[in-house]
């Protein structure tokens, strides 16, 4: 399954470098002519990866009716601290 980043890299191949498609795309966005406000709204690679993992949990929930605990690194989140605050899994 192609990701949006992979599709962009195929479509605009002359603007991308070798390496991670996500890292390459984020680097190009950072150096683009977009406004600083717009650039600041674009999530970083860790947040995007967490979101993708969480979407995988959601698809599993809908497709299989499986209800695993979503707060685990496999699905993008962890608990930490004395009160068990939920945070992104790196």
HTML snippet that shows the backbone in 3Dmol.js (N, CA, C, O; Angstrom):
<script src="https://3Dmol.org/build/3Dmol-min.js"></script>
<div id="view" style="width:600px;height:400px;position:relative"></div>
<script>
const pdb = `
ATOM      1  N   UNK A   1       0.836  -1.171   0.000  1.00  0.00           N
ATOM      2  CA  UNK A   1       0.000   0.000   0.000  1.00  0.00           C
ATOM      3  C   UNK A   1       0.887   1.243   0.000  1.00  0.00           C
ATOM      4  O   UNK A   1       1.806   1.357   0.811  1.00  0.00           O
ATOM      5  N   UNK A   2       0.616   2.141  -0.885  1.00  0.00           N
ATOM      6  CA  UNK A   2       1.417   3.363  -0.980  1.00  0.00           C
ATOM      7  C   UNK A   2       0.933   4.400   0.012  1.00  0.00           C
ATOM      8  O   UNK A   2      -0.265   4.554   0.254  1.00  0.00           O
ATOM      9  N   UNK A   3       1.892   5.103   0.575  1.00  0.00           N
ATOM     10  CA  UNK A   3       1.544   6.206   1.458  1.00  0.00           C
ATOM     11  C   UNK A   3       1.489   7.479   0.633  1.00  0.00           C
ATOM     12  O   UNK A   3       1.962   7.522  -0.503  1.00  0.00           O
ATOM     13  N   UNK A   4       0.907   8.508   1.217  1.00  0.00           N
ATOM     14  CA  UNK A   4       0.844   9.805   0.543  1.00  0.00           C
ATOM     15  C   UNK A   4       2.258  10.299   0.235  1.00  0.00           C
ATOM     16  O   UNK A   4       2.509  10.844  -0.840  1.00  0.00           O
ATOM     17  N   UNK A   5       3.170  10.109   1.172  1.00  0.00           N
ATOM     18  CA  UNK A   5       4.553  10.536   0.969  1.00  0.00           C
ATOM     19  C   UNK A   5       5.177   9.788  -0.198  1.00  0.00           C
ATOM     20  O   UNK A   5       5.842  10.391  -1.040  1.00  0.00           O
ATOM     21  N   UNK A   6       4.967   8.479  -0.251  1.00  0.00           N
ATOM     22  CA  UNK A   6       5.520   7.667  -1.332  1.00  0.00           C
ATOM     23  C   UNK A   6       4.928   8.099  -2.672  1.00  0.00           C
ATOM     24  O   UNK A   6       5.645   8.198  -3.668  1.00  0.00           O
ATOM     25  N   UNK A   7       3.638   8.354  -2.695  1.00  0.00           N
ATOM     26  CA  UNK A   7       2.983   8.804  -3.918  1.00  0.00           C
ATOM     27  C   UNK A   7       3.553  10.139  -4.372  1.00  0.00           C
ATOM     28  O   UNK A   7       3.812  10.342  -5.559  1.00  0.00           O
ATOM     29  N   UNK A   8       3.750  11.059  -3.408  1.00  0.00           N
ATOM     30  CA  UNK A   8       4.330  12.361  -3.741  1.00  0.00           C
ATOM     31  C   UNK A   8       5.743  12.175  -4.304  1.00  0.00           C
ATOM     32  O   UNK A   8       6.134  12.857  -5.251  1.00  0.00           O
ATOM     33  N   UNK A   9       6.503  11.249  -3.716  1.00  0.00           N
ATOM     34  CA  UNK A   9       7.865  11.024  -4.184  1.00  0.00           C
ATOM     35  C   UNK A   9       7.872  10.466  -5.606  1.00  0.00           C
ATOM     36  O   UNK A   9       8.753  10.808  -6.395  1.00  0.00           O
ATOM     37  N   UNK A  10       6.920   9.625  -5.938  1.00  0.00           N
ATOM     38  CA  UNK A  10       6.830   9.090  -7.296  1.00  0.00           C
ATOM     39  C   UNK A  10       6.409  10.192  -8.273  1.00  0.00           C
ATOM     40  O   UNK A  10       7.002  10.350  -9.340  1.00  0.00           O
ATOM     41  N   UNK A  11       5.388  10.943  -7.895  1.00  0.00           N
ATOM     42  CA  UNK A  11       4.851  11.990  -8.766  1.00  0.00           C
ATOM     43  C   UNK A  11       5.850  13.123  -8.983  1.00  0.00           C
ATOM     44  O   UNK A  11       5.970  13.645 -10.092  1.00  0.00           O
ATOM     45  N   UNK A  12       6.563  13.501  -7.930  1.00  0.00           N
ATOM     46  CA  UNK A  12       7.492  14.624  -8.003  1.00  0.00           C
ATOM     47  C   UNK A  12       8.931  14.151  -7.790  1.00  0.00           C
ATOM     48  O   UNK A  12       9.689  14.770  -7.044  1.00  0.00           O
ATOM     49  N   UNK A  13       9.298  13.063  -8.441  1.00  0.00           N
ATOM     50  CA  UNK A  13      10.594  12.419  -8.230  1.00  0.00           C
ATOM     51  C   UNK A  13      11.778  13.346  -8.447  1.00  0.00           C
ATOM     52  O   UNK A  13      12.809  13.174  -7.796  1.00  0.00           O
ATOM     53  N   UNK A  14      11.665  14.317  -9.333  1.00  0.00           N
ATOM     54  CA  UNK A  14      12.809  15.198  -9.575  1.00  0.00           C
ATOM     55  C   UNK A  14      13.065  16.133  -8.393  1.00  0.00           C
ATOM     56  O   UNK A  14      14.129  16.746  -8.308  1.00  0.00           O
ATOM     57  N   UNK A  15      12.097  16.246  -7.482  1.00  0.00           N
ATOM     58  CA  UNK A  15      12.247  17.116  -6.316  1.00  0.00           C
ATOM     59  C   UNK A  15      12.649  16.346  -5.057  1.00  0.00           C
ATOM     60  O   UNK A  15      12.820  16.948  -3.997  1.00  0.00           O
ATOM     61  N   UNK A  16      12.801  15.040  -5.157  1.00  0.00           N
ATOM     62  CA  UNK A  16      13.122  14.247  -3.977  1.00  0.00           C
ATOM     63  C   UNK A  16      14.503  13.638  -4.102  1.00  0.00           C
ATOM     64  O   UNK A  16      15.043  13.480  -5.197  1.00  0.00           O
ATOM     65  N   UNK A  17      15.059  13.303  -2.951  1.00  0.00           N
ATOM     66  CA  UNK A  17      16.378  12.681  -2.878  1.00  0.00           C
ATOM     67  C   UNK A  17      16.216  11.226  -2.493  1.00  0.00           C
ATOM     68  O   UNK A  17      15.115  10.767  -2.189  1.00  0.00           O
ATOM     69  N   UNK A  18      17.332  10.502  -2.508  1.00  0.00           N
ATOM     70  CA  UNK A  18      17.317   9.131  -2.033  1.00  0.00           C
ATOM     71  C   UNK A  18      17.179   9.148  -0.516  1.00  0.00           C
ATOM     72  O   UNK A  18      17.474  10.155   0.127  1.00  0.00           O
ATOM     73  N   UNK A  19      16.742   8.059   0.040  1.00  0.00           N
ATOM     74  CA  UNK A  19      16.594   7.979   1.484  1.00  0.00           C
ATOM     75  C   UNK A  19      15.138   7.829   1.869  1.00  0.00           C
ATOM     76  O   UNK A  19      14.286   7.508   1.040  1.00  0.00           O
ATOM     77  N   UNK A  20      14.868   8.066   3.134  1.00  0.00           N
ATOM     78  CA  UNK A  20      13.518   7.936   3.655  1.00  0.00           C
ATOM     79  C   UNK A  20      12.575   8.905   2.949  1.00  0.00           C
ATOM     80  O   UNK A  20      12.829  10.110   2.937  1.00  0.00           O
ATOM     81  N   UNK A  21      11.496   8.402   2.362  1.00  0.00           N
ATOM     82  CA  UNK A  21      10.553   9.303   1.699  1.00  0.00           C
ATOM     83  C   UNK A  21       9.962  10.335   2.660  1.00  0.00           C
ATOM     84  O   UNK A  21       9.769  11.494   2.292  1.00  0.00           O
ATOM     85  N   UNK A  22       9.679   9.916   3.878  1.00  0.00           N
ATOM     86  CA  UNK A  22       9.120  10.842   4.850  1.00  0.00           C
ATOM     87  C   UNK A  22      10.122  11.922   5.221  1.00  0.00           C
ATOM     88  O   UNK A  22       9.787  13.106   5.219  1.00  0.00           O
ATOM     89  N   UNK A  23      11.346  11.527   5.538  1.00  0.00           N
ATOM     90  CA  UNK A  23      12.378  12.509   5.894  1.00  0.00           C
ATOM     91  C   UNK A  23      12.649  13.462   4.738  1.00  0.00           C
ATOM     92  O   UNK A  23      12.804  14.666   4.940  1.00  0.00           O
ATOM     93  N   UNK A  24      12.706  12.922   3.539  1.00  0.00           N
ATOM     94  CA  UNK A  24      12.951  13.748   2.359  1.00  0.00           C
ATOM     95  C   UNK A  24      11.829  14.757   2.163  1.00  0.00           C
ATOM     96  O   UNK A  24      12.081  15.934   1.904  1.00  0.00           O
ATOM     97  N   UNK A  25      10.598  14.296   2.287  1.00  0.00           N
ATOM     98  CA  UNK A  25       9.453  15.187   2.107  1.00  0.00           C
ATOM     99  C   UNK A  25       9.435  16.273   3.176  1.00  0.00           C
ATOM    100  O   UNK A  25       9.207  17.441   2.864  1.00  0.00           O
ATOM    101  N   UNK A  26       9.670  15.905   4.425  1.00  0.00           N
ATOM    102  CA  UNK A  26       9.679  16.900   5.501  1.00  0.00           C
ATOM    103  C   UNK A  26      10.809  17.909   5.313  1.00  0.00           C
ATOM    104  O   UNK A  26      10.639  19.089   5.618  1.00  0.00           O
ATOM    105  N   UNK A  27      11.948  17.461   4.821  1.00  0.00           N
ATOM    106  CA  UNK A  27      13.065  18.369   4.552  1.00  0.00           C
ATOM    107  C   UNK A  27      12.691  19.358   3.458  1.00  0.00           C
ATOM    108  O   UNK A  27      12.967  20.552   3.572  1.00  0.00           O
ATOM    109  N   UNK A  28      12.067  18.865   2.408  1.00  0.00           N
ATOM    110  CA  UNK A  28      11.650  19.753   1.319  1.00  0.00           C
ATOM    111  C   UNK A  28      10.575  20.743   1.769  1.00  0.00           C
ATOM    112  O   UNK A  28      10.581  21.901   1.353  1.00  0.00           O
ATOM    113  N   UNK A  29       9.668  20.291   2.606  1.00  0.00           N
ATOM    114  CA  UNK A  29       8.645  21.197   3.127  1.00  0.00           C
ATOM    115  C   UNK A  29       9.298  22.295   3.968  1.00  0.00           C
ATOM    116  O   UNK A  29       8.934  23.467   3.864  1.00  0.00           O
ATOM    117  N   UNK A  30      10.260  21.907   4.797  1.00  0.00           N
ATOM    118  CA  UNK A  30      10.946  22.888   5.647  1.00  0.00           C
ATOM    119  C   UNK A  30      11.666  23.944   4.816  1.00  0.00           C
ATOM    120  O   UNK A  30      11.756  25.098   5.235  1.00  0.00           O
ATOM    121  N   UNK A  31      12.178  23.571   3.653  1.00  0.00           N
ATOM    122  CA  UNK A  31      12.891  24.512   2.788  1.00  0.00           C
ATOM    123  C   UNK A  31      12.018  25.150   1.725  1.00  0.00           C
ATOM    124  O   UNK A  31      12.517  25.868   0.858  1.00  0.00           O
ATOM    125  N   UNK A  32      10.730  24.899   1.782  1.00  0.00           N
ATOM    126  CA  UNK A  32       9.825  25.402   0.745  1.00  0.00           C
ATOM    127  C   UNK A  32       9.444  26.857   0.999  1.00  0.00           C
ATOM    128  O   UNK A  32       9.867  27.478   1.974  1.00  0.00           O
ATOM    129  N   UNK A  33       8.635  27.368   0.092  1.00  0.00           N
ATOM    130  CA  UNK A  33       8.181  28.763   0.199  1.00  0.00           C
ATOM    131  C   UNK A  33       6.873  28.883   0.981  1.00  0.00           C
ATOM    132  O   UNK A  33       6.254  29.948   0.986  1.00  0.00           O
ATOM    133  N   UNK A  34       6.451  27.820   1.632  1.00  0.00           N
ATOM    134  CA  UNK A  34       5.265  27.893   2.480  1.00  0.00           C
ATOM    135  C   UNK A  34       5.516  28.902   3.596  1.00  0.00           C
ATOM    136  O   UNK A  34       6.658  29.142   3.986  1.00  0.00           O
ATOM    137  N   UNK A  35       4.455  29.477   4.095  1.00  0.00           N
ATOM    138  CA  UNK A  35       4.618  30.427   5.198  1.00  0.00           C
ATOM    139  C   UNK A  35       5.111  29.684   6.445  1.00  0.00           C
ATOM    140  O   UNK A  35       4.893  28.480   6.586  1.00  0.00           O
ATOM    141  N   UNK A  36       5.763  30.399   7.326  1.00  0.00           N
ATOM    142  CA  UNK A  36       6.273  29.798   8.562  1.00  0.00           C
ATOM    143  C   UNK A  36       5.124  29.262   9.405  1.00  0.00           C
ATOM    144  O   UNK A  36       5.264  28.238  10.073  1.00  0.00           O
ATOM    145  N   UNK A  37       3.995  29.949   9.375  1.00  0.00           N
ATOM    146  CA  UNK A  37       2.825  29.494  10.130  1.00  0.00           C
ATOM    147  C   UNK A  37       2.354  28.141   9.610  1.00  0.00           C
ATOM    148  O   UNK A  37       2.036  27.253  10.400  1.00  0.00           O
ATOM    149  N   UNK A  38       2.306  27.975   8.303  1.00  0.00           N
ATOM    150  CA  UNK A  38       1.888  26.711   7.705  1.00  0.00           C
ATOM    151  C   UNK A  38       2.900  25.617   8.017  1.00  0.00           C
ATOM    152  O   UNK A  38       2.511  24.499   8.357  1.00  0.00           O
ATOM    153  N   UNK A  39       4.182  25.917   7.907  1.00  0.00           N
ATOM    154  CA  UNK A  39       5.225  24.932   8.221  1.00  0.00           C
ATOM    155  C   UNK A  39       5.128  24.477   9.668  1.00  0.00           C
ATOM    156  O   UNK A  39       5.342  23.301   9.962  1.00  0.00           O
ATOM    157  N   UNK A  40       4.810  25.390  10.572  1.00  0.00           N
ATOM    158  CA  UNK A  40       4.716  25.060  11.994  1.00  0.00           C
ATOM    159  C   UNK A  40       3.546  24.114  12.276  1.00  0.00           C
ATOM    160  O   UNK A  40       3.556  23.409  13.285  1.00  0.00           O
ATOM    161  N   UNK A  41       2.555  24.091  11.413  1.00  0.00           N
ATOM    162  CA  UNK A  41       1.385  23.236  11.604  1.00  0.00           C
ATOM    163  C   UNK A  41       1.618  21.800  11.109  1.00  0.00           C
ATOM    164  O   UNK A  41       0.814  20.914  11.399  1.00  0.00           O
ATOM    165  N   UNK A  42       2.687  21.568  10.380  1.00  0.00           N
ATOM    166  CA  UNK A  42       2.976  20.236   9.847  1.00  0.00           C
ATOM    167  C   UNK A  42       3.616  19.395  10.949  1.00  0.00           C
ATOM    168  O   UNK A  42       4.618  19.805  11.535  1.00  0.00           O
ATOM    169  N   UNK A  43       3.048  18.226  11.237  1.00  0.00           N
ATOM    170  CA  UNK A  43       3.595  17.398  12.315  1.00  0.00           C
ATOM    171  C   UNK A  43       4.980  16.855  11.977  1.00  0.00           C
ATOM    172  O   UNK A  43       5.336  16.716  10.806  1.00  0.00           O
ATOM    173  N   UNK A  44       5.754  16.552  13.014  1.00  0.00           N
ATOM    174  CA  UNK A  44       7.080  15.976  12.801  1.00  0.00           C
ATOM    175  C   UNK A  44       6.955  14.481  12.504  1.00  0.00           C
ATOM    176  O   UNK A  44       5.863  13.917  12.571  1.00  0.00           O
ATOM    177  N   UNK A  45       8.069  13.853  12.180  1.00  0.00           N
ATOM    178  CA  UNK A  45       8.073  12.441  11.779  1.00  0.00           C
ATOM    179  C   UNK A  45       7.555  11.531  12.892  1.00  0.00           C
ATOM    180  O   UNK A  45       6.810  10.591  12.614  1.00  0.00           O
ATOM    181  N   UNK A  46       7.935  11.790  14.152  1.00  0.00           N
ATOM    182  CA  UNK A  46       7.476  10.950  15.259  1.00  0.00           C
ATOM    183  C   UNK A  46       5.959  11.010  15.418  1.00  0.00           C
ATOM    184  O   UNK A  46       5.313   9.987  15.643  1.00  0.00           O
ATOM    185  N   UNK A  47       5.399  12.201  15.302  1.00  0.00           N
ATOM    186  CA  UNK A  47       3.950  12.360  15.432  1.00  0.00           C
ATOM    187  C   UNK A  47       3.233  11.671  14.276  1.00  0.00           C
ATOM    188  O   UNK A  47       2.202  11.032  14.485  1.00  0.00           O
ATOM    189  N   UNK A  48       3.763  11.790  13.062  1.00  0.00           N
ATOM    190  CA  UNK A  48       3.161  11.118  11.914  1.00  0.00           C
ATOM    191  C   UNK A  48       3.202   9.601  12.076  1.00  0.00           C
ATOM    192  O   UNK A  48       2.219   8.919  11.785  1.00  0.00           O
ATOM    193  N   UNK A  49       4.333   9.071  12.537  1.00  0.00           N
ATOM    194  CA  UNK A  49       4.450   7.621  12.741  1.00  0.00           C
ATOM    195  C   UNK A  49       3.468   7.142  13.805  1.00  0.00           C
ATOM    196  O   UNK A  49       2.843   6.093  13.652  1.00  0.00           O
ATOM    197  N   UNK A  50       3.333   7.916  14.888  1.00  0.00           N
ATOM    198  CA  UNK A  50       2.384   7.580  15.939  1.00  0.00           C
ATOM    199  C   UNK A  50       0.965   7.553  15.375  1.00  0.00           C
ATOM    200  O   UNK A  50       0.194   6.639  15.669  1.00  0.00           O
ATOM    201  N   UNK A  51       0.627   8.533  14.582  1.00  0.00           N
ATOM    202  CA  UNK A  51      -0.708   8.613  13.992  1.00  0.00           C
ATOM    203  C   UNK A  51      -0.981   7.410  13.091  1.00  0.00           C
ATOM    204  O   UNK A  51      -2.076   6.848  13.119  1.00  0.00           O
ATOM    205  N   UNK A  52      -0.004   7.021  12.305  1.00  0.00           N
ATOM    206  CA  UNK A  52      -0.161   5.857  11.427  1.00  0.00           C
ATOM    207  C   UNK A  52      -0.373   4.590  12.246  1.00  0.00           C
ATOM    208  O   UNK A  52      -1.217   3.761  11.906  1.00  0.00           O
ATOM    209  N   UNK A  53       0.392   4.438  13.325  1.00  0.00           N
ATOM    210  CA  UNK A  53       0.223   3.263  14.195  1.00  0.00           C
ATOM    211  C   UNK A  53      -1.173   3.259  14.811  1.00  0.00           C
ATOM    212  O   UNK A  53      -1.805   2.208  14.915  1.00  0.00           O
ATOM    213  N   UNK A  54      -1.654   4.431  15.217  1.00  0.00           N
ATOM    214  CA  UNK A  54      -2.975   4.518  15.808  1.00  0.00           C
ATOM    215  C   UNK A  54      -4.054   4.213  14.783  1.00  0.00           C
ATOM    216  O   UNK A  54      -5.063   3.592  15.117  1.00  0.00           O
ATOM    217  N   UNK A  55      -3.862   4.638  13.543  1.00  0.00           N
ATOM    218  CA  UNK A  55      -4.803   4.305  12.472  1.00  0.00           C
ATOM    219  C   UNK A  55      -4.831   2.792  12.261  1.00  0.00           C
ATOM    220  O   UNK A  55      -5.892   2.226  11.998  1.00  0.00           O
ATOM    221  N   UNK A  56      -3.684   2.138  12.372  1.00  0.00           N
ATOM    222  CA  UNK A  56      -3.649   0.676  12.251  1.00  0.00           C
ATOM    223  C   UNK A  56      -4.505   0.022  13.335  1.00  0.00           C
ATOM    224  O   UNK A  56      -5.210  -0.952  13.071  1.00  0.00           O
ATOM    225  N   UNK A  57      -4.442   0.566  14.568  1.00  0.00           N
ATOM    226  CA  UNK A  57      -5.285   0.038  15.642  1.00  0.00           C
ATOM    227  C   UNK A  57      -6.759   0.219  15.284  1.00  0.00           C
ATOM    228  O   UNK A  57      -7.568  -0.695  15.445  1.00  0.00           O
ATOM    229  N   UNK A  58      -7.091   1.411  14.798  1.00  0.00           N
ATOM    230  CA  UNK A  58      -8.474   1.721  14.453  1.00  0.00           C
ATOM    231  C   UNK A  58      -8.996   0.794  13.352  1.00  0.00           C
ATOM    232  O   UNK A  58     -10.125   0.311  13.438  1.00  0.00           O
ATOM    233  N   UNK A  59      -8.191   0.545  12.327  1.00  0.00           N
ATOM    234  CA  UNK A  59      -8.592  -0.366  11.251  1.00  0.00           C
ATOM    235  C   UNK A  59      -8.788  -1.780  11.787  1.00  0.00           C
ATOM    236  O   UNK A  59      -9.727  -2.473  11.394  1.00  0.00           O
ATOM    237  N   UNK A  60      -7.907  -2.204  12.680  1.00  0.00           N
ATOM    238  CA  UNK A  60      -8.035  -3.534  13.290  1.00  0.00           C
ATOM    239  C   UNK A  60      -9.330  -3.609  14.106  1.00  0.00           C
ATOM    240  O   UNK A  60     -10.039  -4.615  14.073  1.00  0.00           O
ATOM    241  N   UNK A  61      -9.620  -2.549  14.824  1.00  0.00           N
ATOM    242  CA  UNK A  61     -10.849  -2.484  15.630  1.00  0.00           C
ATOM    243  C   UNK A  61     -12.080  -2.621  14.739  1.00  0.00           C
ATOM    244  O   UNK A  61     -12.987  -3.395  15.046  1.00  0.00           O
ATOM    245  N   UNK A  62     -12.116  -1.872  13.633  1.00  0.00           N
ATOM    246  CA  UNK A  62     -13.263  -1.910  12.734  1.00  0.00           C
ATOM    247  C   UNK A  62     -13.355  -3.216  11.956  1.00  0.00           C
ATOM    248  O   UNK A  62     -14.432  -3.802  11.846  1.00  0.00           O
ATOM    249  N   UNK A  63     -12.231  -3.674  11.419  1.00  0.00           N
ATOM    250  CA  UNK A  63     -12.236  -4.835  10.520  1.00  0.00           C
ATOM    251  C   UNK A  63     -12.380  -6.164  11.250  1.00  0.00           C
ATOM    252  O   UNK A  63     -13.074  -7.065  10.780  1.00  0.00           O
ATOM    253  N   UNK A  64     -11.726  -6.282  12.395  1.00  0.00           N
ATOM    254  CA  UNK A  64     -11.666  -7.573  13.067  1.00  0.00           C
ATOM    255  C   UNK A  64     -12.467  -7.632  14.355  1.00  0.00           C
ATOM    256  O   UNK A  64     -12.688  -8.713  14.900  1.00  0.00           O
ATOM    257  N   UNK A  65     -12.904  -6.483  14.845  1.00  0.00           N
ATOM    258  CA  UNK A  65     -13.610  -6.479  16.122  1.00  0.00           C
ATOM    259  C   UNK A  65     -12.690  -6.810  17.279  1.00  0.00           C
ATOM    260  O   UNK A  65     -13.147  -7.179  18.361  1.00  0.00           O
ATOM    261  N   UNK A  66     -11.397  -6.679  17.051  1.00  0.00           N
ATOM    262  CA  UNK A  66     -10.390  -6.973  18.070  1.00  0.00           C
ATOM    263  C   UNK A  66     -10.201  -5.713  18.916  1.00  0.00           C
ATOM    264  O   UNK A  66     -10.090  -4.615  18.371  1.00  0.00           O
ATOM    265  N   UNK A  67     -10.164  -5.859  20.228  1.00  0.00           N
ATOM    266  CA  UNK A  67     -10.077  -4.699  21.103  1.00  0.00           C
ATOM    267  C   UNK A  67      -8.821  -4.683  21.958  1.00  0.00           C
ATOM    268  O   UNK A  67      -8.928  -4.657  23.184  1.00  0.00           O
ATOM    269  N   UNK A  68      -7.633  -4.697  21.360  1.00  0.00           N
ATOM    270  CA  UNK A  68      -6.422  -4.639  22.184  1.00  0.00           C
ATOM    271  C   UNK A  68      -6.293  -3.255  22.818  1.00  0.00           C
ATOM    272  O   UNK A  68      -6.846  -2.275  22.320  1.00  0.00           O
ATOM    273  N   UNK A  69      -5.567  -3.196  23.904  1.00  0.00           N
ATOM    274  CA  UNK A  69      -5.318  -1.915  24.568  1.00  0.00           C
ATOM    275  C   UNK A  69      -4.568  -1.010  23.599  1.00  0.00           C
ATOM    276  O   UNK A  69      -3.472  -1.368  23.168  1.00  0.00           O
ATOM    277  N   UNK A  70      -5.117   0.151  23.240  1.00  0.00           N
ATOM    278  CA  UNK A  70      -4.449   1.023  22.274  1.00  0.00           C
ATOM    279  C   UNK A  70      -3.239   1.755  22.851  1.00  0.00           C
ATOM    280  O   UNK A  70      -2.446   2.328  22.104  1.00  0.00           O
ATOM    281  N   UNK A  71      -3.093   1.738  24.187  1.00  0.00           N
ATOM    282  CA  UNK A  71      -1.981   2.464  24.799  1.00  0.00           C
ATOM    283  C   UNK A  71      -0.789   1.515  24.941  1.00  0.00           C
ATOM    284  O   UNK A  71      -0.482   1.027  26.029  1.00  0.00           O
ATOM    285  N   UNK A  72      -0.139   1.274  23.827  1.00  0.00           N
ATOM    286  CA  UNK A  72       1.079   0.473  23.783  1.00  0.00           C
ATOM    287  C   UNK A  72       1.882   0.897  22.556  1.00  0.00           C
ATOM    288  O   UNK A  72       1.305   1.372  21.577  1.00  0.00           O
ATOM    289  N   UNK A  73       3.200   0.732  22.593  1.00  0.00           N
ATOM    290  CA  UNK A  73       4.044   1.223  21.495  1.00  0.00           C
ATOM    291  C   UNK A  73       3.644   0.732  20.111  1.00  0.00           C
ATOM    292  O   UNK A  73       3.788   1.464  19.132  1.00  0.00           O
ATOM    293  N   UNK A  74       3.149  -0.481  20.016  1.00  0.00           N
ATOM    294  CA  UNK A  74       2.738  -1.017  18.711  1.00  0.00           C
ATOM    295  C   UNK A  74       1.682  -0.136  18.040  1.00  0.00           C
ATOM    296  O   UNK A  74       1.596  -0.076  16.813  1.00  0.00           O
ATOM    297  N   UNK A  75       0.878   0.550  18.867  1.00  0.00           N
ATOM    298  CA  UNK A  75      -0.183   1.388  18.340  1.00  0.00           C
ATOM    299  C   UNK A  75       0.096   2.871  18.524  1.00  0.00           C
ATOM    300  O   UNK A  75      -0.799   3.697  18.344  1.00  0.00           O
ATOM    301  N   UNK A  76       1.339   3.221  18.883  1.00  0.00           N
ATOM    302  CA  UNK A  76       1.770   4.611  18.879  1.00  0.00           C
ATOM    303  C   UNK A  76       1.766   5.355  20.193  1.00  0.00           C
ATOM    304  O   UNK A  76       2.168   6.518  20.240  1.00  0.00           O
ATOM    305  N   UNK A  77       1.319   4.712  21.273  1.00  0.00           N
ATOM    306  CA  UNK A  77       1.242   5.427  22.547  1.00  0.00           C
ATOM    307  C   UNK A  77       1.846   4.626  23.697  1.00  0.00           C
ATOM    308  O   UNK A  77       1.910   3.398  23.646  1.00  0.00           O
ATOM    309  N   UNK A  78       2.282   5.330  24.722  1.00  0.00           N
ATOM    310  CA  UNK A  78       2.792   4.697  25.930  1.00  0.00           C
ATOM    311  C   UNK A  78       2.265   5.456  27.148  1.00  0.00           C
ATOM    312  O   UNK A  78       1.795   6.588  27.029  1.00  0.00           O
ATOM    313  N   UNK A  79       2.347   4.827  28.310  1.00  0.00           N
ATOM    314  CA  UNK A  79       2.032   5.491  29.580  1.00  0.00           C
ATOM    315  C   UNK A  79       3.352   5.761  30.290  1.00  0.00           C
ATOM    316  O   UNK A  79       4.267   4.938  30.261  1.00  0.00           O
ATOM    317  N   UNK A  80       3.438   6.921  30.924  1.00  0.00           N
ATOM    318  CA  UNK A  80       4.662   7.253  31.649  1.00  0.00           C
ATOM    319  C   UNK A  80       4.329   8.162  32.824  1.00  0.00           C
ATOM    320  O   UNK A  80       3.231   8.709  32.923  1.00  0.00           O
ATOM    321  N   UNK A  81       5.288   8.303  33.692  1.00  0.00           N
ATOM    322  CA  UNK A  81       5.116   9.181  34.838  1.00  0.00           C
ATOM    323  C   UNK A  81       4.310   8.529  35.936  1.00  0.00           C
ATOM    324  O   UNK A  81       3.754   7.447  35.747  1.00  0.00           O
ATOM    325  N   UNK A  82       4.241   9.183  37.091  1.00  0.00           N
ATOM    326  CA  UNK A  82       3.556   8.611  38.252  1.00  0.00           C
ATOM    327  C   UNK A  82       2.040   8.481  38.067  1.00  0.00           C
ATOM    328  O   UNK A  82       1.419   7.625  38.696  1.00  0.00           O
ATOM    329  N   UNK A  83       1.443   9.307  37.224  1.00  0.00           N
ATOM    330  CA  UNK A  83       0.008   9.240  37.014  1.00  0.00           C
ATOM    331  C   UNK A  83      -0.372   8.504  35.736  1.00  0.00           C
ATOM    332  O   UNK A  83      -1.547   8.446  35.376  1.00  0.00           O
ATOM    333  N   UNK A  84       0.619   7.942  35.052  1.00  0.00           N
ATOM    334  CA  UNK A  84       0.349   7.183  33.836  1.00  0.00           C
ATOM    335  C   UNK A  84      -0.109   8.024  32.669  1.00  0.00           C
ATOM    336  O   UNK A  84      -1.006   7.634  31.922  1.00  0.00           O
ATOM    337  N   UNK A  85       0.514   9.193  32.512  1.00  0.00           N
ATOM    338  CA  UNK A  85       0.140  10.076  31.408  1.00  0.00           C
ATOM    339  C   UNK A  85       0.416   9.391  30.066  1.00  0.00           C
ATOM    340  O   UNK A  85       1.423   8.700  29.909  1.00  0.00           O
ATOM    341  N   UNK A  86      -0.467   9.584  29.123  1.00  0.00           N
ATOM    342  CA  UNK A  86      -0.324   8.992  27.806  1.00  0.00           C
ATOM    343  C   UNK A  86       0.522   9.923  26.947  1.00  0.00           C
ATOM    344  O   UNK A  86       0.306  11.135  26.916  1.00  0.00           O
ATOM    345  N   UNK A  87       1.505   9.320  26.241  1.00  0.00           N
ATOM    346  CA  UNK A  87       2.359  10.082  25.352  1.00  0.00           C
ATOM    347  C   UNK A  87       2.668   9.295  24.106  1.00  0.00           C
ATOM    348  O   UNK A  87       2.362   8.106  24.016  1.00  0.00           O
ATOM    349  N   UNK A  88       3.271   9.954  23.150  1.00  0.00           N
ATOM    350  CA  UNK A  88       3.656   9.296  21.904  1.00  0.00           C
ATOM    351  C   UNK A  88       4.787   8.315  22.134  1.00  0.00           C
ATOM    352  O   UNK A  88       5.730   8.600  22.873  1.00  0.00           O
ATOM    353  N   UNK A  89       4.692   7.161  21.500  1.00  0.00           N
ATOM    354  CA  UNK A  89       5.791   6.192  21.521  1.00  0.00           C
ATOM    355  C   UNK A  89       6.787   6.613  20.448  1.00  0.00           C
ATOM    356  O   UNK A  89       6.404   6.875  19.308  1.00  0.00           O
ATOM    357  N   UNK A  90       8.027   6.674  20.801  1.00  0.00           N
ATOM    358  CA  UNK A  90       9.054   7.097  19.832  1.00  0.00           C
ATOM    359  C   UNK A  90       9.391   5.996  18.882  1.00  0.00           C
ATOM    360  O   UNK A  90      10.233   6.175  18.003  1.00  0.00           O
TER     361      UNK A  90
END
`;
const viewer = $3Dmol.createViewer("view");
viewer.addModel(pdb, "pdb");
viewer.setStyle({}, {cartoon: {color: "spectrum"}});
viewer.zoomTo();
viewer.render();
</script>
